[in-house]
Amino acid sequence: MSDCVAHAAPEPVFAEPWHAQVFAVTVALNETGRFDWPDWAARFSDTLKRHGLDRELNGGNDYFFAWLETLEALLAEQGTATPNDVNRLRNAWEDAYLTTPHGNPVQLTDK
């Protein structure tokens, strides 16, 4: 009898923290039923194809910018997060991290 060894799928490795974050947000939205994965995969594939026509994608920032673009477009189409909502939140985060003293946690405030 041979020994059975359990094999687990390797954990994804991300080059940048924001890559992991946008991936995790997308998975969480899928798991809560905001969209189904086959639809997501088709949309993301279309975005990659569109971007890949201009240049070769390297799988780093360009890949995750395409991922983020796809997610933002999907959420806007659903009415979950409009482009104005996304821009306001992005600007609030930028303001928060630029005005937070080094070493302190960045926090958003309700304005």
C-alpha beads as a LAMMPS data file, in Angstrom:
LAMMPS data file: protein, C-alpha beads

111 atoms
110 bonds

1 atom types
1 bond types

-500.0 500.0 xlo xhi
-500.0 500.0 ylo yhi
-500.0 500.0 zlo zhi

Masses

1 110.0

Atoms # bond

1 1 1 0.000 0.000 0.000
2 1 1 1.366 3.406 -0.878
3 1 1 1.281 6.415 1.367
4 1 1 -1.292 9.007 0.368
5 1 1 0.008 12.518 0.369
6 1 1 -2.458 15.365 0.457
7 1 1 -1.725 17.984 -2.144
8 1 1 -3.040 21.456 -1.756
9 1 1 -3.182 24.029 -4.479
10 1 1 -0.431 26.601 -4.083
11 1 1 -1.407 29.934 -2.641
12 1 1 -1.479 32.701 -5.246
13 1 1 1.548 34.957 -5.163
14 1 1 1.048 38.633 -5.874
15 1 1 3.743 41.124 -6.809
16 1 1 1.949 44.056 -5.135
17 1 1 -0.431 44.227 -2.161
18 1 1 -3.108 45.907 -4.277
19 1 1 -3.065 42.944 -6.670
20 1 1 -4.052 40.663 -3.812
21 1 1 -6.651 43.143 -2.581
22 1 1 -8.460 43.567 -5.908
23 1 1 -8.349 39.801 -6.405
24 1 1 -9.818 39.209 -2.934
25 1 1 -12.547 41.819 -3.414
26 1 1 -13.539 40.223 -6.712
27 1 1 -13.661 36.731 -5.200
28 1 1 -15.692 38.017 -2.237
29 1 1 -18.188 39.755 -4.545
30 1 1 -18.547 36.536 -6.520
31 1 1 -19.027 34.477 -3.380
32 1 1 -21.787 36.815 -2.179
33 1 1 -23.632 36.383 -5.475
34 1 1 -22.933 39.793 -7.065
35 1 1 -21.981 38.040 -10.309
36 1 1 -21.212 34.559 -11.561
37 1 1 -17.667 33.519 -12.332
38 1 1 -18.191 32.477 -15.985
39 1 1 -19.571 35.969 -16.749
40 1 1 -16.620 37.541 -14.909
41 1 1 -14.125 35.378 -16.788
42 1 1 -15.637 36.291 -20.172
43 1 1 -15.590 40.010 -19.358
44 1 1 -12.013 39.853 -18.062
45 1 1 -10.921 37.895 -21.125
46 1 1 -12.416 40.585 -23.361
47 1 1 -10.530 43.289 -21.433
48 1 1 -7.252 41.379 -21.702
49 1 1 -7.754 40.847 -25.429
50 1 1 -8.512 44.532 -25.944
51 1 1 -5.404 45.608 -24.028
52 1 1 -3.245 42.911 -25.589
53 1 1 -3.869 44.285 -29.048
54 1 1 -1.647 47.296 -28.270
55 1 1 1.169 45.570 -26.404
56 1 1 2.177 42.302 -24.832
57 1 1 0.851 41.943 -21.300
58 1 1 3.439 40.961 -18.686
59 1 1 1.076 39.643 -16.010
60 1 1 1.986 42.276 -13.424
61 1 1 0.439 45.701 -13.026
62 1 1 -0.986 45.629 -16.547
63 1 1 -2.860 42.409 -15.773
64 1 1 -4.312 43.765 -12.535
65 1 1 -5.145 47.165 -14.044
66 1 1 -7.176 45.200 -16.606
67 1 1 -8.699 43.193 -13.720
68 1 1 -9.641 46.412 -11.914
69 1 1 -11.013 47.972 -15.094
70 1 1 -13.227 44.923 -15.614
71 1 1 -14.455 44.964 -12.022
72 1 1 -15.222 48.691 -12.089
73 1 1 -17.114 48.322 -15.389
74 1 1 -19.136 45.387 -14.060
75 1 1 -20.052 47.205 -10.849
76 1 1 -20.988 50.341 -12.786
77 1 1 -23.177 48.323 -15.149
78 1 1 -24.947 46.778 -12.160
79 1 1 -25.395 50.199 -10.556
80 1 1 -23.407 49.036 -7.529
81 1 1 -20.617 51.584 -7.932
82 1 1 -20.837 54.343 -10.508
83 1 1 -17.682 55.844 -11.995
84 1 1 -18.336 58.967 -9.885
85 1 1 -18.531 56.823 -6.741
86 1 1 -15.256 55.129 -7.639
87 1 1 -13.523 58.450 -8.362
88 1 1 -14.752 59.971 -5.093
89 1 1 -13.493 56.976 -3.126
90 1 1 -10.169 56.934 -4.990
91 1 1 -9.701 60.662 -4.306
92 1 1 -10.614 60.204 -0.640
93 1 1 -8.022 57.428 -0.276
94 1 1 -5.392 59.547 -2.031
95 1 1 -6.114 62.495 0.250
96 1 1 -6.050 60.224 3.297
97 1 1 -2.706 58.591 2.531
98 1 1 -1.078 61.870 1.505
99 1 1 -2.110 63.546 4.769
100 1 1 -1.418 60.620 7.118
101 1 1 1.881 60.841 9.002
102 1 1 4.348 58.120 8.060
103 1 1 3.841 54.971 10.093
104 1 1 0.244 55.738 11.051
105 1 1 -2.648 53.735 9.635
106 1 1 -4.507 55.406 6.791
107 1 1 -8.151 56.022 7.606
108 1 1 -10.993 57.454 5.600
109 1 1 -13.154 60.054 7.275
110 1 1 -16.779 60.792 6.527
111 1 1 -16.809 64.237 4.955

Bonds

1 1 1 2
2 1 2 3
3 1 3 4
4 1 4 5
5 1 5 6
6 1 6 7
7 1 7 8
8 1 8 9
9 1 9 10
10 1 10 11
11 1 11 12
12 1 12 13
13 1 13 14
14 1 14 15
15 1 15 16
16 1 16 17
17 1 17 18
18 1 18 19
19 1 19 20
20 1 20 21
21 1 21 22
22 1 22 23
23 1 23 24
24 1 24 25
25 1 25 26
26 1 26 27
27 1 27 28
28 1 28 29
29 1 29 30
30 1 30 31
31 1 31 32
32 1 32 33
33 1 33 34
34 1 34 35
35 1 35 36
36 1 36 37
37 1 37 38
38 1 38 39
39 1 39 40
40 1 40 41
41 1 41 42
42 1 42 43
43 1 43 44
44 1 44 45
45 1 45 46
46 1 46 47
47 1 47 48
48 1 48 49
49 1 49 50
50 1 50 51
51 1 51 52
52 1 52 53
53 1 53 54
54 1 54 55
55 1 55 56
56 1 56 57
57 1 57 58
58 1 58 59
59 1 59 60
60 1 60 61
61 1 61 62
62 1 62 63
63 1 63 64
64 1 64 65
65 1 65 66
66 1 66 67
67 1 67 68
68 1 68 69
69 1 69 70
70 1 70 71
71 1 71 72
72 1 72 73
73 1 73 74
74 1 74 75
75 1 75 76
76 1 76 77
77 1 77 78
78 1 78 79
79 1 79 80
80 1 80 81
81 1 81 82
82 1 82 83
83 1 83 84
84 1 84 85
85 1 85 86
86 1 86 87
87 1 87 88
88 1 88 89
89 1 89 90
90 1 90 91
91 1 91 92
92 1 92 93
93 1 93 94
94 1 94 95
95 1 95 96
96 1 96 97
97 1 97 98
98 1 98 99
99 1 99 100
100 1 100 101
101 1 101 102
102 1 102 103
103 1 103 104
104 1 104 105
105 1 105 106
106 1 106 107
107 1 107 108
108 1 108 109
109 1 109 110
110 1 110 111
